[in-house]
Amino acid sequence: MLANRLLGRPYSISGRISHGNKIGRTMGFPTANIYLCRYTIPIKGVYVALLYGIKGEPVRGVVNLGIRPTFNGRKIMLEVHLFNFSDEIYGKYVRVNFLHKLRDEQNFSDMKQLINQINEDCRQAHAYFT
């Protein structure tokens, strides 16, 4: 990722874990949500990431950073699906390091397409870590 090379470290965003709409959980991909108080962000898309600030850190995962067009989102949001993790972390202040971009954010016509793509994103992220 160009930003990481220019910074000399992984690009990161910090914030507090908040309750979301629980859509990811119903699809089998629970997420840690961070609402961003920004109108623009320098990067958008789906990334391989590490999350710091919780027990067992760093925790590996996949991040979607954007507006969630499949759900008619309008506000920029950071959602992290953490691998092999189920602890309660609402209210924790965390940092997300972006390691590798997998793809741009997309609008899917149905939930099945979205779930298939998230499975593929997770497969690619696991491969990145191995």
MODELLER restraints for C-alpha pairs under 7 A, 6 or more apart:
rsr = mdl.restraints
at = mdl.atoms
rsr.add(forms.Gaussian(group=physical.xy_distance, feature=features.Distance(at['CA:1:A'], at['CA:100:A']), mean=5.93, stdev=0.5))
rsr.add(forms.Gaussian(group=physical.xy_distance, feature=features.Distance(at['CA:1:A'], at['CA:101:A']), mean=6.89, stdev=0.5))
rsr.add(forms.Gaussian(group=physical.xy_distance, feature=features.Distance(at['CA:3:A'], at['CA:11:A']), mean=6.36, stdev=0.5))
rsr.add(forms.Gaussian(group=physical.xy_distance, feature=features.Distance(at['CA:4:A'], at['CA:10:A']), mean=4.64, stdev=0.5))
rsr.add(forms.Gaussian(group=physical.xy_distance, feature=features.Distance(at['CA:4:A'], at['CA:11:A']), mean=5.56, stdev=0.5))
rsr.add(forms.Gaussian(group=physical.xy_distance, feature=features.Distance(at['CA:10:A'], at['CA:97:A']), mean=5.64, stdev=0.5))
rsr.add(forms.Gaussian(group=physical.xy_distance, feature=features.Distance(at['CA:10:A'], at['CA:98:A']), mean=5.86, stdev=0.5))
rsr.add(forms.Gaussian(group=physical.xy_distance, feature=features.Distance(at['CA:10:A'], at['CA:99:A']), mean=6.09, stdev=0.5))
rsr.add(forms.Gaussian(group=physical.xy_distance, feature=features.Distance(at['CA:11:A'], at['CA:97:A']), mean=5.82, stdev=0.5))
rsr.add(forms.Gaussian(group=physical.xy_distance, feature=features.Distance(at['CA:11:A'], at['CA:98:A']), mean=5.55, stdev=0.5))
rsr.add(forms.Gaussian(group=physical.xy_distance, feature=features.Distance(at['CA:12:A'], at['CA:95:A']), mean=6.52, stdev=0.5))
rsr.add(forms.Gaussian(group=physical.xy_distance, feature=features.Distance(at['CA:12:A'], at['CA:96:A']), mean=5.29, stdev=0.5))
rsr.add(forms.Gaussian(group=physical.xy_distance, feature=features.Distance(at['CA:12:A'], at['CA:97:A']), mean=4.34, stdev=0.5))
rsr.add(forms.Gaussian(group=physical.xy_distance, feature=features.Distance(at['CA:12:A'], at['CA:98:A']), mean=5.91, stdev=0.5))
rsr.add(forms.Gaussian(group=physical.xy_distance, feature=features.Distance(at['CA:13:A'], at['CA:95:A']), mean=5.70, stdev=0.5))
rsr.add(forms.Gaussian(group=physical.xy_distance, feature=features.Distance(at['CA:13:A'], at['CA:96:A']), mean=5.38, stdev=0.5))
rsr.add(forms.Gaussian(group=physical.xy_distance, feature=features.Distance(at['CA:13:A'], at['CA:97:A']), mean=6.87, stdev=0.5))
rsr.add(forms.Gaussian(group=physical.xy_distance, feature=features.Distance(at['CA:14:A'], at['CA:94:A']), mean=5.54, stdev=0.5))
rsr.add(forms.Gaussian(group=physical.xy_distance, feature=features.Distance(at['CA:14:A'], at['CA:95:A']), mean=4.16, stdev=0.5))
rsr.add(forms.Gaussian(group=physical.xy_distance, feature=features.Distance(at['CA:14:A'], at['CA:96:A']), mean=6.17, stdev=0.5))
rsr.add(forms.Gaussian(group=physical.xy_distance, feature=features.Distance(at['CA:15:A'], at['CA:34:A']), mean=5.96, stdev=0.5))
rsr.add(forms.Gaussian(group=physical.xy_distance, feature=features.Distance(at['CA:15:A'], at['CA:93:A']), mean=5.45, stdev=0.5))
rsr.add(forms.Gaussian(group=physical.xy_distance, feature=features.Distance(at['CA:15:A'], at['CA:94:A']), mean=5.65, stdev=0.5))
rsr.add(forms.Gaussian(group=physical.xy_distance, feature=features.Distance(at['CA:15:A'], at['CA:95:A']), mean=6.62, stdev=0.5))
rsr.add(forms.Gaussian(group=physical.xy_distance, feature=features.Distance(at['CA:16:A'], at['CA:34:A']), mean=5.90, stdev=0.5))
rsr.add(forms.Gaussian(group=physical.xy_distance, feature=features.Distance(at['CA:16:A'], at['CA:91:A']), mean=5.65, stdev=0.5))
rsr.add(forms.Gaussian(group=physical.xy_distance, feature=features.Distance(at['CA:16:A'], at['CA:92:A']), mean=5.48, stdev=0.5))
rsr.add(forms.Gaussian(group=physical.xy_distance, feature=features.Distance(at['CA:16:A'], at['CA:93:A']), mean=4.28, stdev=0.5))
rsr.add(forms.Gaussian(group=physical.xy_distance, feature=features.Distance(at['CA:16:A'], at['CA:94:A']), mean=6.17, stdev=0.5))
rsr.add(forms.Gaussian(group=physical.xy_distance, feature=features.Distance(at['CA:17:A'], at['CA:32:A']), mean=6.00, stdev=0.5))
rsr.add(forms.Gaussian(group=physical.xy_distance, feature=features.Distance(at['CA:17:A'], at['CA:33:A']), mean=5.43, stdev=0.5))
rsr.add(forms.Gaussian(group=physical.xy_distance, feature=features.Distance(at['CA:17:A'], at['CA:34:A']), mean=5.15, stdev=0.5))
rsr.add(forms.Gaussian(group=physical.xy_distance, feature=features.Distance(at['CA:17:A'], at['CA:89:A']), mean=6.81, stdev=0.5))
rsr.add(forms.Gaussian(group=physical.xy_distance, feature=features.Distance(at['CA:17:A'], at['CA:90:A']), mean=5.05, stdev=0.5))
rsr.add(forms.Gaussian(group=physical.xy_distance, feature=features.Distance(at['CA:17:A'], at['CA:91:A']), mean=5.08, stdev=0.5))
rsr.add(forms.Gaussian(group=physical.xy_distance, feature=features.Distance(at['CA:17:A'], at['CA:92:A']), mean=5.55, stdev=0.5))
rsr.add(forms.Gaussian(group=physical.xy_distance, feature=features.Distance(at['CA:17:A'], at['CA:93:A']), mean=6.47, stdev=0.5))
rsr.add(forms.Gaussian(group=physical.xy_distance, feature=features.Distance(at['CA:18:A'], at['CA:33:A']), mean=5.47, stdev=0.5))
rsr.add(forms.Gaussian(group=physical.xy_distance, feature=features.Distance(at['CA:18:A'], at['CA:34:A']), mean=5.88, stdev=0.5))
rsr.add(forms.Gaussian(group=physical.xy_distance, feature=features.Distance(at['CA:18:A'], at['CA:90:A']), mean=5.63, stdev=0.5))
rsr.add(forms.Gaussian(group=physical.xy_distance, feature=features.Distance(at['CA:18:A'], at['CA:91:A']), mean=6.15, stdev=0.5))
rsr.add(forms.Gaussian(group=physical.xy_distance, feature=features.Distance(at['CA:19:A'], at['CA:33:A']), mean=6.63, stdev=0.5))
rsr.add(forms.Gaussian(group=physical.xy_distance, feature=features.Distance(at['CA:19:A'], at['CA:90:A']), mean=6.85, stdev=0.5))
rsr.add(forms.Gaussian(group=physical.xy_distance, feature=features.Distance(at['CA:20:A'], at['CA:33:A']), mean=6.22, stdev=0.5))
rsr.add(forms.Gaussian(group=physical.xy_distance, feature=features.Distance(at['CA:24:A'], at['CA:30:A']), mean=4.76, stdev=0.5))
rsr.add(forms.Gaussian(group=physical.xy_distance, feature=features.Distance(at['CA:24:A'], at['CA:31:A']), mean=6.02, stdev=0.5))
rsr.add(forms.Gaussian(group=physical.xy_distance, feature=features.Distance(at['CA:25:A'], at['CA:31:A']), mean=6.96, stdev=0.5))
rsr.add(forms.Gaussian(group=physical.xy_distance, feature=features.Distance(at['CA:27:A'], at['CA:115:A']), mean=6.90, stdev=0.5))
rsr.add(forms.Gaussian(group=physical.xy_distance, feature=features.Distance(at['CA:29:A'], at['CA:81:A']), mean=6.20, stdev=0.5))
rsr.add(forms.Gaussian(group=physical.xy_distance, feature=features.Distance(at['CA:30:A'], at['CA:81:A']), mean=5.94, stdev=0.5))
rsr.add(forms.Gaussian(group=physical.xy_distance, feature=features.Distance(at['CA:31:A'], at['CA:79:A']), mean=5.67, stdev=0.5))
rsr.add(forms.Gaussian(group=physical.xy_distance, feature=features.Distance(at['CA:31:A'], at['CA:80:A']), mean=5.02, stdev=0.5))
rsr.add(forms.Gaussian(group=physical.xy_distance, feature=features.Distance(at['CA:31:A'], at['CA:81:A']), mean=4.45, stdev=0.5))
rsr.add(forms.Gaussian(group=physical.xy_distance, feature=features.Distance(at['CA:31:A'], at['CA:82:A']), mean=6.92, stdev=0.5))
rsr.add(forms.Gaussian(group=physical.xy_distance, feature=features.Distance(at['CA:32:A'], at['CA:79:A']), mean=5.64, stdev=0.5))
rsr.add(forms.Gaussian(group=physical.xy_distance, feature=features.Distance(at['CA:32:A'], at['CA:80:A']), mean=5.06, stdev=0.5))
rsr.add(forms.Gaussian(group=physical.xy_distance, feature=features.Distance(at['CA:32:A'], at['CA:81:A']), mean=6.48, stdev=0.5))
rsr.add(forms.Gaussian(group=physical.xy_distance, feature=features.Distance(at['CA:33:A'], at['CA:78:A']), mean=5.82, stdev=0.5))
rsr.add(forms.Gaussian(group=physical.xy_distance, feature=features.Distance(at['CA:33:A'], at['CA:79:A']), mean=4.58, stdev=0.5))
rsr.add(forms.Gaussian(group=physical.xy_distance, feature=features.Distance(at['CA:33:A'], at['CA:80:A']), mean=6.46, stdev=0.5))
rsr.add(forms.Gaussian(group=physical.xy_distance, feature=features.Distance(at['CA:34:A'], at['CA:77:A']), mean=6.21, stdev=0.5))
rsr.add(forms.Gaussian(group=physical.xy_distance, feature=features.Distance(at['CA:34:A'], at['CA:78:A']), mean=5.13, stdev=0.5))
rsr.add(forms.Gaussian(group=physical.xy_distance, feature=features.Distance(at['CA:34:A'], at['CA:79:A']), mean=6.40, stdev=0.5))
rsr.add(forms.Gaussian(group=physical.xy_distance, feature=features.Distance(at['CA:35:A'], at['CA:77:A']), mean=5.08, stdev=0.5))
rsr.add(forms.Gaussian(group=physical.xy_distance, feature=features.Distance(at['CA:35:A'], at['CA:78:A']), mean=6.41, stdev=0.5))
rsr.add(forms.Gaussian(group=physical.xy_distance, feature=features.Distance(at['CA:36:A'], at['CA:76:A']), mean=6.35, stdev=0.5))
rsr.add(forms.Gaussian(group=physical.xy_distance, feature=features.Distance(at['CA:36:A'], at['CA:77:A']), mean=5.84, stdev=0.5))
rsr.add(forms.Gaussian(group=physical.xy_distance, feature=features.Distance(at['CA:44:A'], at['CA:65:A']), mean=5.16, stdev=0.5))
rsr.add(forms.Gaussian(group=physical.xy_distance, feature=features.Distance(at['CA:44:A'], at['CA:66:A']), mean=5.44, stdev=0.5))
rsr.add(forms.Gaussian(group=physical.xy_distance, feature=features.Distance(at['CA:44:A'], at['CA:104:A']), mean=6.83, stdev=0.5))
rsr.add(forms.Gaussian(group=physical.xy_distance, feature=features.Distance(at['CA:44:A'], at['CA:105:A']), mean=6.90, stdev=0.5))
rsr.add(forms.Gaussian(group=physical.xy_distance, feature=features.Distance(at['CA:45:A'], at['CA:64:A']), mean=5.74, stdev=0.5))
rsr.add(forms.Gaussian(group=physical.xy_distance, feature=features.Distance(at['CA:45:A'], at['CA:65:A']), mean=5.32, stdev=0.5))
rsr.add(forms.Gaussian(group=physical.xy_distance, feature=features.Distance(at['CA:45:A'], at['CA:66:A']), mean=6.34, stdev=0.5))
rsr.add(forms.Gaussian(group=physical.xy_distance, feature=features.Distance(at['CA:45:A'], at['CA:103:A']), mean=5.89, stdev=0.5))
rsr.add(forms.Gaussian(group=physical.xy_distance, feature=features.Distance(at['CA:45:A'], at['CA:104:A']), mean=4.24, stdev=0.5))
rsr.add(forms.Gaussian(group=physical.xy_distance, feature=features.Distance(at['CA:45:A'], at['CA:105:A']), mean=4.43, stdev=0.5))
rsr.add(forms.Gaussian(group=physical.xy_distance, feature=features.Distance(at['CA:46:A'], at['CA:62:A']), mean=6.97, stdev=0.5))
rsr.add(forms.Gaussian(group=physical.xy_distance, feature=features.Distance(at['CA:46:A'], at['CA:63:A']), mean=5.44, stdev=0.5))
rsr.add(forms.Gaussian(group=physical.xy_distance, feature=features.Distance(at['CA:46:A'], at['CA:64:A']), mean=4.49, stdev=0.5))
rsr.add(forms.Gaussian(group=physical.xy_distance, feature=features.Distance(at['CA:46:A'], at['CA:65:A']), mean=6.38, stdev=0.5))
rsr.add(forms.Gaussian(group=physical.xy_distance, feature=features.Distance(at['CA:46:A'], at['CA:101:A']), mean=6.05, stdev=0.5))
rsr.add(forms.Gaussian(group=physical.xy_distance, feature=features.Distance(at['CA:46:A'], at['CA:102:A']), mean=5.51, stdev=0.5))
rsr.add(forms.Gaussian(group=physical.xy_distance, feature=features.Distance(at['CA:46:A'], at['CA:103:A']), mean=5.38, stdev=0.5))
rsr.add(forms.Gaussian(group=physical.xy_distance, feature=features.Distance(at['CA:46:A'], at['CA:104:A']), mean=6.10, stdev=0.5))
rsr.add(forms.Gaussian(group=physical.xy_distance, feature=features.Distance(at['CA:46:A'], at['CA:105:A']), mean=6.25, stdev=0.5))
rsr.add(forms.Gaussian(group=physical.xy_distance, feature=features.Distance(at['CA:47:A'], at['CA:62:A']), mean=5.68, stdev=0.5))
rsr.add(forms.Gaussian(group=physical.xy_distance, feature=features.Distance(at['CA:47:A'], at['CA:63:A']), mean=5.10, stdev=0.5))
rsr.add(forms.Gaussian(group=physical.xy_distance, feature=features.Distance(at['CA:47:A'], at['CA:64:A']), mean=6.60, stdev=0.5))
rsr.add(forms.Gaussian(group=physical.xy_distance, feature=features.Distance(at['CA:47:A'], at['CA:98:A']), mean=6.27, stdev=0.5))
rsr.add(forms.Gaussian(group=physical.xy_distance, feature=features.Distance(at['CA:47:A'], at['CA:99:A']), mean=6.88, stdev=0.5))
rsr.add(forms.Gaussian(group=physical.xy_distance, feature=features.Distance(at['CA:47:A'], at['CA:100:A']), mean=5.47, stdev=0.5))
rsr.add(forms.Gaussian(group=physical.xy_distance, feature=features.Distance(at['CA:47:A'], at['CA:101:A']), mean=4.36, stdev=0.5))
rsr.add(forms.Gaussian(group=physical.xy_distance, feature=features.Distance(at['CA:47:A'], at['CA:102:A']), mean=5.25, stdev=0.5))
rsr.add(forms.Gaussian(group=physical.xy_distance, feature=features.Distance(at['CA:48:A'], at['CA:61:A']), mean=6.16, stdev=0.5))
rsr.add(forms.Gaussian(group=physical.xy_distance, feature=features.Distance(at['CA:48:A'], at['CA:62:A']), mean=4.81, stdev=0.5))
rsr.add(forms.Gaussian(group=physical.xy_distance, feature=features.Distance(at['CA:48:A'], at['CA:63:A']), mean=6.37, stdev=0.5))
rsr.add(forms.Gaussian(group=physical.xy_distance, feature=features.Distance(at['CA:48:A'], at['CA:98:A']), mean=6.27, stdev=0.5))
rsr.add(forms.Gaussian(group=physical.xy_distance, feature=features.Distance(at['CA:48:A'], at['CA:99:A']), mean=5.51, stdev=0.5))
rsr.add(forms.Gaussian(group=physical.xy_distance, feature=features.Distance(at['CA:48:A'], at['CA:100:A']), mean=5.16, stdev=0.5))
rsr.add(forms.Gaussian(group=physical.xy_distance, feature=features.Distance(at['CA:48:A'], at['CA:101:A']), mean=6.43, stdev=0.5))
rsr.add(forms.Gaussian(group=physical.xy_distance, feature=features.Distance(at['CA:48:A'], at['CA:102:A']), mean=6.94, stdev=0.5))
rsr.add(forms.Gaussian(group=physical.xy_distance, feature=features.Distance(at['CA:48:A'], at['CA:125:A']), mean=5.45, stdev=0.5))
rsr.add(forms.Gaussian(group=physical.xy_distance, feature=features.Distance(at['CA:49:A'], at['CA:60:A']), mean=6.07, stdev=0.5))
rsr.add(forms.Gaussian(group=physical.xy_distance, feature=features.Distance(at['CA:49:A'], at['CA:61:A']), mean=5.37, stdev=0.5))
rsr.add(forms.Gaussian(group=physical.xy_distance, feature=features.Distance(at['CA:49:A'], at['CA:62:A']), mean=5.67, stdev=0.5))
rsr.add(forms.Gaussian(group=physical.xy_distance, feature=features.Distance(at['CA:49:A'], at['CA:63:A']), mean=6.37, stdev=0.5))
rsr.add(forms.Gaussian(group=physical.xy_distance, feature=features.Distance(at['CA:49:A'], at['CA:96:A']), mean=6.58, stdev=0.5))
rsr.add(forms.Gaussian(group=physical.xy_distance, feature=features.Distance(at['CA:49:A'], at['CA:97:A']), mean=5.45, stdev=0.5))
rsr.add(forms.Gaussian(group=physical.xy_distance, feature=features.Distance(at['CA:49:A'], at['CA:98:A']), mean=4.68, stdev=0.5))
rsr.add(forms.Gaussian(group=physical.xy_distance, feature=features.Distance(at['CA:49:A'], at['CA:99:A']), mean=5.30, stdev=0.5))
rsr.add(forms.Gaussian(group=physical.xy_distance, feature=features.Distance(at['CA:50:A'], at['CA:58:A']), mean=5.71, stdev=0.5))
rsr.add(forms.Gaussian(group=physical.xy_distance, feature=features.Distance(at['CA:50:A'], at['CA:59:A']), mean=5.44, stdev=0.5))
rsr.add(forms.Gaussian(group=physical.xy_distance, feature=features.Distance(at['CA:50:A'], at['CA:60:A']), mean=4.74, stdev=0.5))
rsr.add(forms.Gaussian(group=physical.xy_distance, feature=features.Distance(at['CA:50:A'], at['CA:61:A']), mean=6.12, stdev=0.5))
rsr.add(forms.Gaussian(group=physical.xy_distance, feature=features.Distance(at['CA:50:A'], at['CA:96:A']), mean=5.78, stdev=0.5))
rsr.add(forms.Gaussian(group=physical.xy_distance, feature=features.Distance(at['CA:50:A'], at['CA:97:A']), mean=5.21, stdev=0.5))
rsr.add(forms.Gaussian(group=physical.xy_distance, feature=features.Distance(at['CA:50:A'], at['CA:98:A']), mean=6.88, stdev=0.5))
rsr.add(forms.Gaussian(group=physical.xy_distance, feature=features.Distance(at['CA:51:A'], at['CA:57:A']), mean=6.73, stdev=0.5))
rsr.add(forms.Gaussian(group=physical.xy_distance, feature=features.Distance(at['CA:51:A'], at['CA:58:A']), mean=5.38, stdev=0.5))
rsr.add(forms.Gaussian(group=physical.xy_distance, feature=features.Distance(at['CA:51:A'], at['CA:59:A']), mean=5.11, stdev=0.5))
rsr.add(forms.Gaussian(group=physical.xy_distance, feature=features.Distance(at['CA:51:A'], at['CA:60:A']), mean=6.54, stdev=0.5))
rsr.add(forms.Gaussian(group=physical.xy_distance, feature=features.Distance(at['CA:51:A'], at['CA:94:A']), mean=6.81, stdev=0.5))
rsr.add(forms.Gaussian(group=physical.xy_distance, feature=features.Distance(at['CA:51:A'], at['CA:95:A']), mean=5.77, stdev=0.5))
rsr.add(forms.Gaussian(group=physical.xy_distance, feature=features.Distance(at['CA:51:A'], at['CA:96:A']), mean=4.57, stdev=0.5))
rsr.add(forms.Gaussian(group=physical.xy_distance, feature=features.Distance(at['CA:51:A'], at['CA:97:A']), mean=6.38, stdev=0.5))
rsr.add(forms.Gaussian(group=physical.xy_distance, feature=features.Distance(at['CA:52:A'], at['CA:58:A']), mean=5.03, stdev=0.5))
rsr.add(forms.Gaussian(group=physical.xy_distance, feature=features.Distance(at['CA:52:A'], at['CA:59:A']), mean=6.79, stdev=0.5))
rsr.add(forms.Gaussian(group=physical.xy_distance, feature=features.Distance(at['CA:52:A'], at['CA:94:A']), mean=5.58, stdev=0.5))
rsr.add(forms.Gaussian(group=physical.xy_distance, feature=features.Distance(at['CA:52:A'], at['CA:95:A']), mean=5.13, stdev=0.5))
rsr.add(forms.Gaussian(group=physical.xy_distance, feature=features.Distance(at['CA:52:A'], at['CA:96:A']), mean=6.38, stdev=0.5))
rsr.add(forms.Gaussian(group=physical.xy_distance, feature=features.Distance(at['CA:53:A'], at['CA:93:A']), mean=6.47, stdev=0.5))
rsr.add(forms.Gaussian(group=physical.xy_distance, feature=features.Distance(at['CA:53:A'], at['CA:94:A']), mean=4.59, stdev=0.5))
rsr.add(forms.Gaussian(group=physical.xy_distance, feature=features.Distance(at['CA:53:A'], at['CA:95:A']), mean=6.42, stdev=0.5))
rsr.add(forms.Gaussian(group=physical.xy_distance, feature=features.Distance(at['CA:59:A'], at['CA:82:A']), mean=6.57, stdev=0.5))
rsr.add(forms.Gaussian(group=physical.xy_distance, feature=features.Distance(at['CA:60:A'], at['CA:82:A']), mean=5.86, stdev=0.5))
rsr.add(forms.Gaussian(group=physical.xy_distance, feature=features.Distance(at['CA:60:A'], at['CA:83:A']), mean=5.79, stdev=0.5))
rsr.add(forms.Gaussian(group=physical.xy_distance, feature=features.Distance(at['CA:61:A'], at['CA:80:A']), mean=6.42, stdev=0.5))
rsr.add(forms.Gaussian(group=physical.xy_distance, feature=features.Distance(at['CA:61:A'], at['CA:81:A']), mean=5.39, stdev=0.5))
rsr.add(forms.Gaussian(group=physical.xy_distance, feature=features.Distance(at['CA:61:A'], at['CA:82:A']), mean=4.24, stdev=0.5))
rsr.add(forms.Gaussian(group=physical.xy_distance, feature=features.Distance(at['CA:61:A'], at['CA:83:A']), mean=5.32, stdev=0.5))
rsr.add(forms.Gaussian(group=physical.xy_distance, feature=features.Distance(at['CA:62:A'], at['CA:80:A']), mean=5.68, stdev=0.5))
rsr.add(forms.Gaussian(group=physical.xy_distance, feature=features.Distance(at['CA:62:A'], at['CA:81:A']), mean=5.31, stdev=0.5))
rsr.add(forms.Gaussian(group=physical.xy_distance, feature=features.Distance(at['CA:62:A'], at['CA:82:A']), mean=6.68, stdev=0.5))
rsr.add(forms.Gaussian(group=physical.xy_distance, feature=features.Distance(at['CA:62:A'], at['CA:122:A']), mean=6.54, stdev=0.5))
rsr.add(forms.Gaussian(group=physical.xy_distance, feature=features.Distance(at['CA:62:A'], at['CA:125:A']), mean=6.72, stdev=0.5))
rsr.add(forms.Gaussian(group=physical.xy_distance, feature=features.Distance(at['CA:63:A'], at['CA:78:A']), mean=6.88, stdev=0.5))
rsr.add(forms.Gaussian(group=physical.xy_distance, feature=features.Distance(at['CA:63:A'], at['CA:79:A']), mean=5.54, stdev=0.5))
rsr.add(forms.Gaussian(group=physical.xy_distance, feature=features.Distance(at['CA:63:A'], at['CA:80:A']), mean=4.42, stdev=0.5))
rsr.add(forms.Gaussian(group=physical.xy_distance, feature=features.Distance(at['CA:63:A'], at['CA:81:A']), mean=6.37, stdev=0.5))
rsr.add(forms.Gaussian(group=physical.xy_distance, feature=features.Distance(at['CA:64:A'], at['CA:78:A']), mean=5.91, stdev=0.5))
rsr.add(forms.Gaussian(group=physical.xy_distance, feature=features.Distance(at['CA:64:A'], at['CA:79:A']), mean=5.28, stdev=0.5))
rsr.add(forms.Gaussian(group=physical.xy_distance, feature=features.Distance(at['CA:64:A'], at['CA:80:A']), mean=6.58, stdev=0.5))
rsr.add(forms.Gaussian(group=physical.xy_distance, feature=features.Distance(at['CA:65:A'], at['CA:77:A']), mean=5.86, stdev=0.5))
rsr.add(forms.Gaussian(group=physical.xy_distance, feature=features.Distance(at['CA:65:A'], at['CA:78:A']), mean=4.56, stdev=0.5))
rsr.add(forms.Gaussian(group=physical.xy_distance, feature=features.Distance(at['CA:65:A'], at['CA:79:A']), mean=6.48, stdev=0.5))
rsr.add(forms.Gaussian(group=physical.xy_distance, feature=features.Distance(at['CA:66:A'], at['CA:76:A']), mean=4.92, stdev=0.5))
rsr.add(forms.Gaussian(group=physical.xy_distance, feature=features.Distance(at['CA:66:A'], at['CA:77:A']), mean=5.52, stdev=0.5))
rsr.add(forms.Gaussian(group=physical.xy_distance, feature=features.Distance(at['CA:66:A'], at['CA:78:A']), mean=6.67, stdev=0.5))
rsr.add(forms.Gaussian(group=physical.xy_distance, feature=features.Distance(at['CA:66:A'], at['CA:105:A']), mean=6.88, stdev=0.5))
rsr.add(forms.Gaussian(group=physical.xy_distance, feature=features.Distance(at['CA:67:A'], at['CA:73:A']), mean=4.92, stdev=0.5))
rsr.add(forms.Gaussian(group=physical.xy_distance, feature=features.Distance(at['CA:67:A'], at['CA:74:A']), mean=5.40, stdev=0.5))
rsr.add(forms.Gaussian(group=physical.xy_distance, feature=features.Distance(at['CA:67:A'], at['CA:75:A']), mean=5.43, stdev=0.5))
rsr.add(forms.Gaussian(group=physical.xy_distance, feature=features.Distance(at['CA:67:A'], at['CA:76:A']), mean=4.65, stdev=0.5))
rsr.add(forms.Gaussian(group=physical.xy_distance, feature=features.Distance(at['CA:67:A'], at['CA:77:A']), mean=6.05, stdev=0.5))
rsr.add(forms.Gaussian(group=physical.xy_distance, feature=features.Distance(at['CA:69:A'], at['CA:106:A']), mean=6.85, stdev=0.5))
rsr.add(forms.Gaussian(group=physical.xy_distance, feature=features.Distance(at['CA:69:A'], at['CA:107:A']), mean=5.10, stdev=0.5))
rsr.add(forms.Gaussian(group=physical.xy_distance, feature=features.Distance(at['CA:70:A'], at['CA:107:A']), mean=4.67, stdev=0.5))
rsr.add(forms.Gaussian(group=physical.xy_distance, feature=features.Distance(at['CA:70:A'], at['CA:108:A']), mean=5.44, stdev=0.5))
rsr.add(forms.Gaussian(group=physical.xy_distance, feature=features.Distance(at['CA:102:A'], at['CA:121:A']), mean=6.99, stdev=0.5))
rsr.add(forms.Gaussian(group=physical.xy_distance, feature=features.Distance(at['CA:108:A'], at['CA:114:A']), mean=5.87, stdev=0.5))
